[in-house]
Amino acid sequence: MTTLWRKSTYSGAGGETQGDCVELASLDGSVGIRDSKNPQTPHITVGREGLANLLSRVKAGELDL
C-alpha cells in the first residue's frame, strides 16, 4: 500500500514550495512528517496527540523555529 503524503497548503502552485514546508501522512495510528523539498529523506513519526501538542505550541509562538 502506498503512503499518501499531504503537502502544506502554504506550498506554492505546481508543487514548488515557498519557504519551509512539510508533508504529513497517516501511518497506522500515528503521523509521519517529512520535508516536502526532500521527500526521499527519512521522515519522523509522532503520535496524533504529540502532533496536536506540537501544532498548539507552534501556533502559540512557544518554539524558536
Secondary structure, 3 states (H helix, E strand, C coil): CCCCCEECCCCCHHHCCCCCCEEEEEECCEEEEEECCCCCCCCEEEEHHHHHHHHHHHHCCCCCC
